[in-house]
Amino acid sequence: MTTNILALLPIMIPIFAGIIMLFMGKRPVMHRVVSGISGLLMILAAIWIVAHVFQNGTMVTYIGDWMAPFGINVVIDMASALLLLTTSIITFAVVVYSFQSIGIERERYYYYVMVMFMIAGVNGAFSTGDIFNMFVFFEVFLLASYVLITLGGTKIQLQEGFKYLLVNMISSNFFVLGVAYLYSVTGSLNMADIYLKLEDYDGSLVIMTIIAVVFMFVFATKAGVFPLFFWLPGSYYAPPMPVIALFGALLTKVGIYAIARTYSLFFIDNQAFTHQALLLLALLTIILGSVGAMAYTDMKKVIIYNILIAVGIILVGFSLMDEVGTIGAMYYLIHDMIIKAALFMLVGFIIYRTGKADSERLGGLIRKHPVTGWMFLVAGFALAGVPPLSGFYGKFFIVQSAFDNDHYIAGIIVLVSSLAVLVSVVRIFMNVFWREEMDFSTLKPIKSDKLLFSSIGLVIVSVTFGLAADFLYPFFEMAASSFHDPASYASYLTEVE
């Protein structure tokens, strides 16, 4: 365990970038420069944090020199560090992608400011060691996301934005309720301290189970878990593609992280109910996502429903609560963040170029954009878990864990979902790039260098991640330890004491 003020950099860099851009006024070019530089700085800071945590263990920073459990602290273990690095890479890619896709009017009205504030909230949620401050950071990124989902003021954005706002306001109220219940039982808000206090808890399991259900309602709503997914397909369809890429890659993953963190620290005494319920909901989410992905030919909707499949697969790994399952969940979590952003960006490029989202209205684009076509296919194979691409390793460990724990149906559902993913993305590829040629004279002459730099760049990152999986294994083994061995997460507190 080390104490280092630099652990605050992933939160402070986007906050200061947002404030600087606010003082600049409506100057889109300067906003691009500041947000681009901030994205690069976040990547560098996150790389340093990953290396530091790998060498020295969990990083802890105490705000105002008030030691835990009384003060606010930032706790970055390897799981948080990897999530911060992945978030930073995606943020930089989306910012560059936005230069040619978000539109000058949205840029004038503080689009990049809202992106930076949203990322500050996401990074804060990944790195806080305090359950109440997790709520605070949730509200930070949700407030920014409310603006992003409605920025532009189209009818569908306002309709879906209102639904998004209403659902998240309700879940946030239940978040406060859950935190209050938890505090009444433990007398603490520090997550490590709560874990240590619950080790000696001799009260009613019914109370903790009720609290677990409240937290599940909150975080399952954020993550889009069955049956609380109803808001997600419409809300994620409405905004411009860069916003969809950010939401699809990051926001559902914050909900997953919150489930994994709280269920591994707080609700481990009644796993026969809590974690089995989580496993059941995860499997139902996979099934629902598979049906949705197979049902549509609209490219955005197909990838959105693939978000639900991934949410379910990751939660299957975390619900099993063993080393192999949590390693697989961490592998698949990082993989899915990268590849979902890449696929949304590739789909966005196709839509900007053709003006159409329905894949069955397109065809023959392999002649015009061969590199884009083959990159889309590679990304689709990675999403489906074709070896040796990045999606394979996470699914392999998750299925192995499911079979080892006699959850054969869960393992089979995860495997079959790979077929649904493969069919859904290959169908898009065949329709868009290999069907009978469309009328190429209708193609829009758009600038695409930054669009393709971001989307193809993330596909390359994903491929590299898959090929380097063996090299990266120690990092993911270390990241998974705090979930299947929660005492390792709380160890910084016992060292202080």
Residue pairs with C-beta under 8 A, 6 or more apart in sequence:
1 56
1 57
1 58
1 59
1 60
1 491
1 492
1 495
2 52
2 56
2 57
2 58
2 59
2 60
3 59
3 60
3 61
3 62
4 52
4 59
4 61
5 61
6 45
6 48
6 49
6 59
7 49
7 59
7 60
7 61
7 74
7 76
7 127
8 61
8 74
9 41
9 42
9 45
9 49
10 42
10 45
10 46
10 49
10 84
10 87
10 88
10 123
10 127
11 74
11 120
11 123
11 124
11 127
12 120
13 38
13 41
13 42
13 45
14 38
14 42
14 91
14 116
14 117
14 119
14 120
14 123
15 116
15 117
15 120
17 34
17 35
17 37
17 38
17 116
18 113
18 114
18 116
18 117
18 120
20 34
21 30
21 31
21 34
21 35
21 110
21 112
21 113
21 116
22 110
22 113
24 30
24 31
24 34
26 108
26 109
26 110
28 104
28 107
28 108
31 107
31 110
31 111
31 112
31 113
32 95
32 99
32 107
32 112
34 112
35 95
35 112
35 115
35 116
36 92
36 95
36 96
38 116
39 88
39 91
39 92
39 95
39 96
40 92
42 87
42 88
42 91
42 92
42 119
42 123
43 85
43 88
43 89
43 92
45 88
46 81
46 84
46 85
46 87
46 88
47 85
49 59
49 76
49 81
49 84
49 85
50 78
50 81
50 82
50 84
50 85
50 475
52 59
53 59
53 76
53 77
53 78
53 81
53 478
54 78
54 474
54 475
54 478
58 75
58 76
58 77
58 489
58 491
58 492
59 74
59 75
59 76
59 81
60 68
60 73
60 74
60 75
60 76
60 129
60 492
61 73
61 74
62 68
62 71
62 72
62 73
63 71
63 72
63 73
63 74
64 71
64 72
65 71
66 72
67 496
68 129
68 190
68 192
68 193
68 492
68 493
68 496
69 188
69 189
69 190
69 192
69 193
69 493
72 130
72 133
73 128
73 129
73 130
73 190
74 127
74 128
74 129
75 127
75 128
75 129
75 191
75 192
75 489
75 492
76 84
76 127
77 478
77 479
77 482
77 488
77 489
78 475
78 478
78 479
78 481
78 482
79 257
79 330
79 479
79 480
79 482
79 483
80 126
80 127
81 479
82 330
82 334
82 475
82 476
82 479
83 126
83 253
83 257
83 333
83 334
83 337
84 123
84 126
84 127
86 334
86 337
86 338
87 119
87 122
87 123
87 126
87 250
87 337
89 338
89 458
89 461
90 245
90 246
90 249
90 250
90 337
90 338
90 341
90 458
91 115
91 119
91 246
93 341
93 345
93 454
93 455
93 457
93 458
94 115
94 242
94 245
94 246
94 341
94 345
94 454
95 112
95 115
96 450
96 453
96 454
97 241
97 242
97 245
97 345
97 348
97 450
97 451
97 454
97 455
98 107
98 111
98 112
98 115
98 242
99 450
100 446
100 447
100 448
100 449
100 450
100 451
101 240
101 241
101 242
101 348
101 352
101 451
102 111
102 240
102 242
102 243
103 152
103 240
105 152
106 151
106 152
106 240
109 151
110 147
111 148
111 151
114 144
114 147
114 148
114 151
115 144
115 148
115 246
117 140
117 141
117 143
117 144
118 140
118 141
118 144
118 145
118 148
118 246
119 141
119 250
120 140
120 141
121 137
121 138
121 139
121 140
121 141
121 142
121 143
121 144
122 137
122 141
122 250
122 251
122 254
124 133
124 136
124 137
124 140
124 141
125 134
125 137
125 138
125 141
125 254
125 257
125 258
126 254
126 257
128 134
128 137
129 190
129 191
129 192
130 189
130 190
130 191
131 179
131 182
131 189
131 190
131 191
131 194
131 262
132 179
132 189
133 189
134 258
135 172
135 175
135 176
135 179
138 172
138 175
138 222
138 254
138 258
139 172
141 251
141 254
142 168
142 172
145 164
145 247
145 251
146 161
146 164
146 165
146 168
148 239
148 243
148 246
148 247
149 157
149 160
149 161
149 164
149 235
149 238
149 239
149 243
149 247
150 157
150 158
150 161
150 239
151 157
151 239
151 243
152 239
152 240
154 238
156 237
156 238
157 238
157 239
159 238
160 234
160 235
160 237
160 238
161 235
161 238
163 231
163 234
163 235
164 231
164 235
167 221
167 231
168 221
168 222
170 221
171 217
171 218
171 221
171 222
172 218
174 214
174 217
174 218
175 215
175 218
177 214
178 211
178 214
178 215
178 218
179 189
181 207
181 210
181 211
181 214
182 194
182 211
182 266
183 189
185 198
185 201
185 203
185 207
185 208
185 211
186 193
186 194
186 197
186 198
186 201
187 197
188 194
188 197
190 493
191 261
191 262
191 265
191 266
191 489
192 265
192 489
192 490
192 492
192 493
193 490
193 493
194 265
194 266
195 265
195 266
195 486
195 487
195 489
195 490
196 490
196 493
196 494
198 208
198 266
198 269
201 208
201 269
205 269
205 270
208 266
208 267
208 269
208 270
209 267
209 270
209 273
209 274
211 266
211 267
212 263
212 266
212 267
212 270
212 273
212 274
215 258
215 259
215 262
215 263
215 266
215 267
216 259
216 274
216 277
216 278
216 281
217 228
218 258
219 225
219 255
219 256
219 258
219 259
219 262
220 228
220 255
220 259
220 281
221 228
221 231
221 255
222 251
222 252
222 254
222 255
222 258
223 252
223 253
223 254
223 255
223 256
223 259
223 311
223 315
224 231
224 232
224 252
224 255
224 285
224 307
224 308
224 311
225 255
225 281
225 282
225 285
225 311
225 312
225 315
226 281
226 284
226 285
226 288
226 308
226 312
227 284
229 285
229 288
229 308
232 252
232 304
232 307
232 308
233 292
233 301
233 304
233 305
236 244
236 247
236 248
236 304
236 307
237 244
237 300
237 301
237 304
239 247
241 344
241 345
241 347
241 348
241 351
241 352
242 345
242 348
244 300
244 304
244 344
244 348
245 340
245 341
245 344
245 345
245 348
246 341
248 303
248 304
248 307
248 340
248 341
248 344
249 337
249 338
249 340
249 341
249 344
250 337
252 307
252 311
253 333
253 336
253 337
256 311
256 314
256 315
256 318
256 333
257 333
259 278
259 315
259 318
260 315
260 318
260 326
260 329
260 483
261 483
263 274
263 275
263 278
263 318
263 319
264 318
264 321
264 482
264 483
264 484
264 486
264 489
265 486
265 489
265 490
267 274
267 275
268 321
268 486
271 321
275 319
275 320
275 321
276 319
278 315
278 318
278 319
279 315
279 316
279 319
279 320
279 407
279 410
281 315
282 311
282 312
282 313
282 315
282 316
282 319
283 312
283 316
283 409
283 410
283 413
284 312
285 308
285 309
285 311
285 312
285 315
286 308
286 309
286 312
286 313
286 316
286 413
286 414
286 417
287 312
287 413
287 417
288 308
289 305
289 306
289 307
289 308
289 309
289 310
289 311
289 312
289 417
290 305
290 309
290 416
290 417
290 420
290 421
291 305
292 301
292 304
292 305
292 308
293 302
293 305
293 306
293 309
293 420
293 421
293 424
294 420
294 423
294 424
295 305
296 302
296 305
297 358
297 359
297 360
297 427
297 428
297 431
298 357
298 358
298 359
299 347
299 350
299 351
299 357
299 358
299 359
299 428
299 432
300 344
300 347
300 351
300 357
302 359
302 424
302 425
302 428
303 340
303 343
303 344
303 347
305 424
306 340
306 343
306 383
306 421
306 424
306 425
307 340
309 417
309 420
309 421
310 332
310 336
310 340
312 417
313 332
313 394
313 395
313 398
313 414
313 417
314 329
314 332
314 333
314 336
314 394
315 329
316 325
316 329
316 398
316 402
316 410
316 414
317 325
317 326
317 328
317 329
317 330
317 332
317 394
317 397
317 398
317 401
318 325
318 326
318 329
318 483
319 325
320 326
320 398
320 401
320 402
320 405
320 407
321 483
321 484
322 401
322 404
322 405
322 484
323 477
323 480
323 481
323 484
323 485
324 397
324 400
324 401
324 404
325 397
325 398
325 401
325 402
325 405
325 484
326 480
326 483
326 484
327 397
327 476
327 477
327 479
327 480
328 393
328 394
328 395
328 396
328 397
328 398
328 399
328 400
328 401
329 394
329 398
329 480
329 483
330 394
330 476
330 479
330 480
330 483
331 390
331 393
331 394
331 397
331 469
331 476
332 391
332 393
332 394
332 395
332 398
333 394
334 465
334 476
335 382
335 390
335 391
335 393
335 394
335 462
335 465
335 466
336 383
336 391
336 394
338 390
338 458
338 461
338 462
338 465
339 379
339 382
339 383
339 390
339 391
339 458
339 459
339 462
340 383
341 458
342 379
342 455
342 456
342 458
342 459
342 461
342 462
343 376
343 379
343 380
343 383
343 425
345 451
345 454
345 455
345 458
346 372
346 375
346 376
346 379
346 455
346 456
346 459
347 357
347 428
348 451
348 455
349 372
349 448
349 451
349 452
349 455
350 362
350 365
350 372
350 432
351 357
352 444
352 446
352 448
352 451
353 365
353 369
353 443
353 444
353 446
353 448
354 362
354 365
354 438
354 442
354 443
354 444
355 442
355 444
356 362
359 427
359 428
359 431
359 432
360 431
361 438
362 431
362 432
362 435
362 438
363 431
363 432
363 433
363 434
363 435
363 436
363 437
363 438
364 433
364 434
364 435
364 436
364 437
364 438
364 440
365 372
365 373
365 432
365 433
365 438
366 373
366 433
366 434
367 437
367 440
368 440
368 443
369 433
371 452
371 456
372 452
372 455
372 456
373 429
373 432
373 433
375 455
375 456
375 459
376 425
376 428
376 429
376 432
376 433
377 426
377 429
378 389
378 459
378 463
379 425
379 459
379 462
380 421
380 422
380 425
380 426
380 428
380 429
381 389
381 422
382 389
382 390
382 391
382 459
382 462
382 463
382 466
383 391
383 421
383 425
384 391
384 418
384 419
384 421
384 422
384 425
385 391
385 392
385 394
385 395
385 396
385 418
385 421
386 392
386 422
388 466
388 467
388 469
389 462
389 463
389 466
390 462
390 463
390 465
390 466
390 469
391 466
392 466
393 466
393 469
395 414
395 415
395 418
398 411
398 414
399 411
399 414
399 415
402 408
402 410
402 411
402 414
403 411
465 472
481 488
482 488
482 489
